[in-house]
Amino acid sequence: MQEAKEEMGACDTNREIEMPMQPAADTEPCVGA
């Protein structure tokens, strides 16, 4: 379960660092994956 959480957190953080002004729609599928 921790691995899945790490992936979600990493994805969310990576997206924010790469494009902090991106739409939430791009983060929804990333976290849902």
Backbone atoms as SQL, in Angstrom:
CREATE TABLE atoms (id INTEGER PRIMARY KEY, chain TEXT, resi INTEGER, resn TEXT, atom TEXT, x REAL, y REAL, z REAL);
INSERT INTO atoms VALUES
  (1, 'A', 1, 'MET', 'N', 0.859, -1.212, 0.000),
  (2, 'A', 1, 'MET', 'CA', 0.000, 0.000, 0.000),
  (3, 'A', 1, 'MET', 'C', 0.888, 1.254, 0.000),
  (4, 'A', 2, 'GLN', 'N', 2.008, 1.170, 0.657),
  (5, 'A', 2, 'GLN', 'CA', 2.894, 2.348, 0.716),
  (6, 'A', 2, 'GLN', 'C', 3.414, 2.677, -0.681),
  (7, 'A', 3, 'GLU', 'N', 3.722, 1.643, -1.451),
  (8, 'A', 3, 'GLU', 'CA', 4.260, 1.877, -2.797),
  (9, 'A', 3, 'GLU', 'C', 3.255, 2.679, -3.624),
  (10, 'A', 4, 'ALA', 'N', 1.995, 2.310, -3.552),
  (11, 'A', 4, 'ALA', 'CA', 0.967, 3.020, -4.327),
  (12, 'A', 4, 'ALA', 'C', 0.898, 4.483, -3.870),
  (13, 'A', 5, 'LYS', 'N', 0.990, 4.695, -2.584),
  (14, 'A', 5, 'LYS', 'CA', 0.918, 6.081, -2.067),
  (15, 'A', 5, 'LYS', 'C', 2.138, 6.866, -2.552),
  (16, 'A', 6, 'GLU', 'N', 3.273, 6.232, -2.544),
  (17, 'A', 6, 'GLU', 'CA', 4.499, 6.920, -2.974),
  (18, 'A', 6, 'GLU', 'C', 4.363, 7.330, -4.438),
  (19, 'A', 7, 'GLU', 'N', 3.825, 6.427, -5.245),
  (20, 'A', 7, 'GLU', 'CA', 3.673, 6.735, -6.677),
  (21, 'A', 7, 'GLU', 'C', 2.729, 7.930, -6.849),
  (22, 'A', 8, 'MET', 'N', 1.633, 7.913, -6.130),
  (23, 'A', 8, 'MET', 'CA', 0.668, 9.021, -6.240),
  (24, 'A', 8, 'MET', 'C', 1.336, 10.329, -5.805),
  (25, 'A', 9, 'GLY', 'N', 2.001, 10.297, -4.680),
  (26, 'A', 9, 'GLY', 'CA', 2.653, 11.510, -4.177),
  (27, 'A', 9, 'GLY', 'C', 3.720, 11.985, -5.147),
  (28, 'A', 10, 'ALA', 'N', 4.501, 11.065, -5.660),
  (29, 'A', 10, 'ALA', 'CA', 5.578, 11.443, -6.589),
  (30, 'A', 10, 'ALA', 'C', 4.965, 12.072, -7.839),
  (31, 'A', 11, 'CYS', 'N', 3.894, 11.498, -8.313),
  (32, 'A', 11, 'CYS', 'CA', 3.259, 12.020, -9.534),
  (33, 'A', 11, 'CYS', 'C', 2.735, 13.434, -9.259),
  (34, 'A', 12, 'ASP', 'N', 2.041, 13.584, -8.151),
  (35, 'A', 12, 'ASP', 'CA', 1.477, 14.895, -7.818),
  (36, 'A', 12, 'ASP', 'C', 2.595, 15.934, -7.647),
  (37, 'A', 13, 'THR', 'N', 3.648, 15.539, -6.995),
  (38, 'A', 13, 'THR', 'CA', 4.754, 16.483, -6.761),
  (39, 'A', 13, 'THR', 'C', 5.478, 16.786, -8.065),
  (40, 'A', 14, 'ASN', 'N', 5.699, 15.773, -8.852),
  (41, 'A', 14, 'ASN', 'CA', 6.398, 15.979, -10.124),
  (42, 'A', 14, 'ASN', 'C', 5.598, 16.926, -11.007),
  (43, 'A', 15, 'ARG', 'N', 4.304, 16.711, -11.087),
  (44, 'A', 15, 'ARG', 'CA', 3.457, 17.558, -11.952),
  (45, 'A', 15, 'ARG', 'C', 3.528, 19.009, -11.423),
  (46, 'A', 16, 'GLU', 'N', 3.455, 19.163, -10.133),
  (47, 'A', 16, 'GLU', 'CA', 3.474, 20.532, -9.568),
  (48, 'A', 16, 'GLU', 'C', 4.810, 21.211, -9.862),
  (49, 'A', 17, 'ILE', 'N', 5.888, 20.474, -9.724),
  (50, 'A', 17, 'ILE', 'CA', 7.223, 21.056, -9.959),
  (51, 'A', 17, 'ILE', 'C', 7.408, 21.341, -11.454),
  (52, 'A', 18, 'GLU', 'N', 6.953, 20.410, -12.284),
  (53, 'A', 18, 'GLU', 'CA', 7.123, 20.596, -13.735),
  (54, 'A', 18, 'GLU', 'C', 6.204, 21.700, -14.246),
  (55, 'A', 19, 'MET', 'N', 4.919, 21.627, -13.867),
  (56, 'A', 19, 'MET', 'CA', 3.960, 22.647, -14.338),
  (57, 'A', 19, 'MET', 'C', 2.997, 22.990, -13.205),
  (58, 'A', 20, 'PRO', 'N', 3.344, 23.932, -12.368),
  (59, 'A', 20, 'PRO', 'CA', 2.491, 24.315, -11.241),
  (60, 'A', 20, 'PRO', 'C', 1.205, 25.003, -11.698),
  (61, 'A', 21, 'MET', 'N', 1.162, 25.379, -12.973),
  (62, 'A', 21, 'MET', 'CA', -0.044, 26.081, -13.472),
  (63, 'A', 21, 'MET', 'C', -0.867, 25.180, -14.385),
  (64, 'A', 22, 'GLN', 'N', -0.724, 23.873, -14.208),
  (65, 'A', 22, 'GLN', 'CA', -1.469, 22.958, -15.085),
  (66, 'A', 22, 'GLN', 'C', -2.882, 22.738, -14.509),
  (67, 'A', 23, 'PRO', 'N', -3.814, 22.318, -15.337),
  (68, 'A', 23, 'PRO', 'CA', -5.199, 22.085, -14.889),
  (69, 'A', 23, 'PRO', 'C', -5.311, 20.861, -13.984),
  (70, 'A', 24, 'ALA', 'N', -6.294, 20.879, -13.097),
  (71, 'A', 24, 'ALA', 'CA', -6.472, 19.766, -12.156),
  (72, 'A', 24, 'ALA', 'C', -6.840, 18.491, -12.929),
  (73, 'A', 25, 'ALA', 'N', -7.453, 18.651, -14.091),
  (74, 'A', 25, 'ALA', 'CA', -7.866, 17.481, -14.885),
  (75, 'A', 25, 'ALA', 'C', -6.651, 16.611, -15.185),
  (76, 'A', 26, 'ASP', 'N', -5.489, 17.220, -15.293),
  (77, 'A', 26, 'ASP', 'CA', -4.284, 16.448, -15.611),
  (78, 'A', 26, 'ASP', 'C', -3.828, 15.668, -14.379),
  (79, 'A', 27, 'THR', 'N', -4.181, 16.150, -13.219),
  (80, 'A', 27, 'THR', 'CA', -3.746, 15.479, -11.985),
  (81, 'A', 27, 'THR', 'C', -4.738, 14.374, -11.600),
  (82, 'A', 28, 'GLU', 'N', -5.986, 14.524, -11.973),
  (83, 'A', 28, 'GLU', 'CA', -7.003, 13.522, -11.605),
  (84, 'A', 28, 'GLU', 'C', -6.628, 12.124, -12.113),
  (85, 'A', 29, 'PRO', 'N', -6.401, 11.975, -13.396),
  (86, 'A', 29, 'PRO', 'CA', -6.048, 10.654, -13.945),
  (87, 'A', 29, 'PRO', 'C', -4.724, 10.154, -13.373),
  (88, 'A', 30, 'CYS', 'N', -3.829, 11.054, -13.085),
  (89, 'A', 30, 'CYS', 'CA', -2.516, 10.662, -12.550),
  (90, 'A', 30, 'CYS', 'C', -2.716, 10.015, -11.173),
  (91, 'A', 31, 'VAL', 'N', -3.522, 10.614, -10.340),
  (92, 'A', 31, 'VAL', 'CA', -3.738, 10.097, -8.983),
  (93, 'A', 31, 'VAL', 'C', -4.636, 8.861, -9.033),
  (94, 'A', 32, 'GLY', 'N', -5.565, 8.841, -9.972),
  (95, 'A', 32, 'GLY', 'CA', -6.496, 7.708, -10.068),
  (96, 'A', 32, 'GLY', 'C', -5.782, 6.461, -10.581),
  (97, 'A', 33, 'ALA', 'N', -4.725, 6.653, -11.352),
  (98, 'A', 33, 'ALA', 'CA', -4.040, 5.488, -11.943),
  (99, 'A', 33, 'ALA', 'C', -3.629, 4.569, -10.849);
